[in-house]
Every structure is written in structure tokens, then in C-alpha cells.
Amino acid sequence: MWSKPPIKAIILAGRCDFGRCPVAAGLPEALWPVAGKTVIERLLISLADQGIKRATICSSGDGSLPAESIQADSRLEVKFLDEPLPVGTAGCIRNAADGETDALFLVLPAAIISPPKIDVLLEAHRDGGSDLTIMLNPPYVWRINPGQENGQLTASGIYVCNPAILQHIPKEGYFDIKEGLIPEMLRCGKSVHAAVLPHHAGNFRDWREYLNAISNYLENTPNLDVDLKLLRLPDQQKVWAAASSKIDKDARIYGPTVIIDGAIISKGAVIIGPTILGRNITIGENSIVVNSVIWDGAKVGPDCELQRCVIDYSAVVGGGTIIQEKAIPFKLEGMLEGLAGSAVKIAKNQANKLEHTLQPHLDKINKRLPDWAPLNKKNVLTFVAAGLVLVAFLWSYWAGIMDLWTTWQRSDEYSSGLLVPFLTVYILWSRRHEIAQCHIRPCVWGLFAFIGAQVFRLFGLFFMYGSAERLSIVISIAALVLLLFGWQLFRKVSTVLLFLCLMLPWPNRVQAAVALPLQRWSTSSAVFCLETMGYEVTPEGNVIHIGQASVAVAEACNGLRMVTAFFVISGLVVLLVRRTWWEKLAVLVSSLPIALLCNTIRLTATALAFTVISGEQWEKIFHDFGGYAMMPLALAAVVGEFWVLSKLTTVPTKQEAIIITRQKTG
């Protein structure tokens, strides 16, 4: 007989929307309302009603918002787990389990409107006899059209897991259930079971799915779990309304519709369900609302028509507006437009006063400055504008810059990227005399380039390509230089801006594609060198057996760290020296073979050292600091390459012809 084990609920709240949905960008889906309560609060109440004692809410990067907003049921012990870096759905299970091996894990999405009964989930898991049960949604069945279905089984985001699945999840890092855990379990011979829920769970990821889930909830639930009065209307229309709501006698309401406290529905308004009207909302005269959800405090003006819309908290829809299939976020456009005219006038007056005040002081300062750094009204205003733009740029990209900082600190392959911004400043300082000679002429093309960079950034955010967002940092910097200073200065510093790309980590797919070949090359080249020196070497995969010692060429030893570091060194040298373009290009191209050669020398020396050095401490010291010893060698190779190129391309000095003539005598 199957005994019911202790259950631990793991609720996946996901991460920020990053602007894909205008409403979700301001409020995570887990906090969206359903008839007066947020969806995650409804889920916690449902779990507590069914005897669940413990729940962990996992979120990524914005965990403080759910923790501050959710009023957890006192019957339920709730723990909030915030993951600053994405760990995946399976990674959330690993972290939420916290080493627990005697509980059954019930994994649920936070954005779910109609959670199923726990007993149904446990019965399906027991009947399947697997360590992991995937729960699927049945097709939608709409009450307004009986028998009409959407014909598709869809993922509900609900899983029932035995603690044995933790054996198949890595100890750290990103790991997903569908793309990682399930394939890994199948490779290990484990079975995964799928079961279909008796009704749709109402899980959603955007406002359209949210509307579908609300509609299904209102149409197929005979008794709503809300403290509202069911109005008796003709034609069996189900309308739940709060006693404090004000509904004009000439308004027409067709259910299923939920009207929360303080709602005002004016004369001639038409409400067609499935619809939910939040607290203290206002529907203007003769307005029509069809299959929509209006959140607390929103106002709809007169003569409006809203069809399948989500209206954000306190949002305002102007009179006479017709909107279909749209999410409308809260905006302050009206107030901002009113303040804009006054702000422009004040700014112009202050700018004129500032000009008359600063000019005498600028003349005095110019007398003490070097010739290459003159100050005038135009330059000062340009640099003030550049400073303001810099502050706005740092504010906008602060999260991305912190992500880069974390990568530089944690990743040996890209630690050299930390030096690139400082080296860039040094290169610009070394060229200050040339830069000062450039005329500052702002270029409007920089604005279009900046807009393009932001579109590229949104592409990266929407499709979760971190490399695209990071590359947009460099593109935005280049666009702002062009916008503020013009083409002449942009051409002068274009190579320096290109140098900034070396601070960015490679895309994950590129790194994964080159890591294994580099690892194999490092192993093979080290074996070749050792055999050439007369040693008896036995390679076994990525392990080199030499004498009584064994040297493992790990992934970190594949040479990628040296490749990235040598590109930075070569780029710095190329930007500082004065040579022809093809000589600089030859040095840049040679960075890759020089890096691989130095890595081979390091591995060969390490293998030889391990044959005579004993003790883990000495081996670790030799292994770690061996890489730093290659930096001077690489720099010497670059300098030697320039010396060879100078000898090969030196033009012979031209000698003047000496003409000897015989003088005639007498």
C-alpha cells in the first residue's frame, strides 16, 4: 500500500520580463490580481487548504518584490529563495531542496490561476511509478461554445518529483528540467511519466494567456472563491458584485463578470464577460468592455471600447478610445506633457544665465591650460552634455556592467577583460594631442546608431541572449561618441572603440564550440613536445601519463584564457606603436598561434615539473603561476615580431652617384 510521504512545494516565480510585456515589465506575473488577490497568494491559500506545510518561492533577481508583496497564509511556512544568476528550473529544485531527501517535491509555477487538487497529482504520480511525473493541461473547453476545444495538450509547468532526481542535477550552475534533467534521467535508464490534469491549471506567461486563464476560470467554475454577492440577473447571467460597488440602473452587464469593492459603472456602459473589474475603477458613460481585466484604480473614459485588454493599476484610458487585444500600462503622460513646456522655458533661461556667468572664468582658465586643451562655450556645453549622457548611460546599463564585473571576477578565461577599460583610457590619454585637434560637430547619424543599438539590446533581452546585450554596450558607446563629437573624432578613436570589444566574454555557443577542440589540441601538442624531448608518454583522453605522474588537461587548461589575454596584449601594443596597417594586422593575426604555442610550452613544463615535484601545494603553485609566466614570453614574441617586420621592410638608403671627371690641362 502506497503511503503519502511528506510534501514540499517549490514555486517557480521566474525572473523579470525585461520589457516584452508592458504590464509585466512593472509587475511580475506572480503578483497579477485575480478577483482581489494575487495569483501567488491564491496558490498559497490553496496549498494550505490541502494540508501543505512548507513552500519555497524561487525567483531570479527580483525576489525582494514577492517577499514584500505576498501575505503568506499563517498555516504555511514560506521561504523565499532569490537567485541573482539564472539557475534553471531544475537548479531551483536543487537549491530549494537544500539537501532534503525524504520529501516529495511538488513543483508549481507561481503564475497559475486554477491549481489542481494535490491528491490528484499524487495519485497520477503513484500510478506512473516514475521518479518524475509531468502534468499536462487538457484542451481548453469554453462554456460559451460547448464542445469547442483548442485541441492541444499543453505544459502546465507542474511536476511531481521523488528526491532521487537530485542525483541527476549538477551541484551548481544552470540546469533546466525539460532540456537538462529529463534527457539526463532517460540516458541513465530512468523513466519519466506524463499525466493529464482533469482541468486546465490556468498557468500563463503573458497577458494573452492571462486573459485566457481568467476566461476559463470564470466560465467553468460554478462557485467562485470570492466574498462577493451573486446578483440575480435575467438569462442566468452570473455577475458577482461587491456591496460597495455603484452600478447605474441603465448599465448592462452580461456575465460571467466580477465587480470588486468601490467600482463605478456609469450610465449606458456595457460589460460583457468573462470580465473582472478591480477595486475603485471607473467605467465612463456609454463605454463597452468585453472580455477584459481592469486592475484597481484604473479609469476608463466615456464612449470607449475595450475588447480583450488588460488595464494596469491606476492606468487611464482617455474618452473615445477604441482598443483591441492590448495590455495598457500605467503612464504619467498627461502630467509630463503639462510640465514639458515649462521645463523647456526654464532650461533655456538658465542656459543663457550660465553662459554669461561662465565665459569670463573660461577666459582665465584658458590662459593656464596647455595649447591642446582650449576651453570655450561650445566645448564646455558639449562636455557637460557628454557628462549627463554618461550618467544616464551608466544608470541604464548598470545591471549589464555589474554582470560583466562578475564575469571578470569569476572566470579565468575573461579576467583580462577587467584591464580593457583602463587600458582604453590610457590609449586615449596618449592620443590627447591628436584628439584635441578634432572639431566637435555633433552628428545626427549617431542618434540612429544609438537607436539601432537599443533595438539590438532589446533583441538580446527578448531572446535571452546575454552576449547581444553586452555587445550593445560597446555599440552604444560608439554611437554616443558619434552623436556628441562627430565623424572626425569618431574616426580618430574608432580603433580604440573596437578595442573595447575585447572586454566582452564570448557567446556561450562560440565558447562551447571552441573549448573542446582547444582542449584536444593542448593535449596533443603537449604530448608531441614531450615525445620529441625523448620522454615516454601515454595519452589517455585528456590525461597525460608521463613516468609515475599523471597530468590532466582540464577544460580550464585549453588555452582560451591565454587567447583572450594575448588578444588584449596584442591590441594594446598595436594601438600604441606607429607602424603600417598591414604590420599591425599581422601582429593581431599572430596572437592566436602565439597564445597556443605559449599554452603548449606551459603544459609541457607543467608535465615535466610534476615528474620531480611532489605535494599538492607545490603542484598547485606551479600550475597556477605557470600561466602568469607566459605573459612576458608572449609580449617578447610580439616585440620580436615587430623587430623582424622592421628588418624585412626597411628600405635601403639611397646613395648619390659620385662622378669623377678628368680635368684638361693646358
Order of alpha helices (4+ residues) and beta strands (2+ residues): beta-beta-beta-alpha-beta-alpha-beta-alpha-beta-alpha-beta-beta-alpha-beta-alpha-beta-beta-beta-beta-beta-beta-beta-beta-beta-beta-beta-beta-beta-beta-beta-alpha-alpha-alpha-alpha-alpha-alpha-alpha-alpha-alpha-beta-beta-beta-alpha-alpha-alpha-alpha
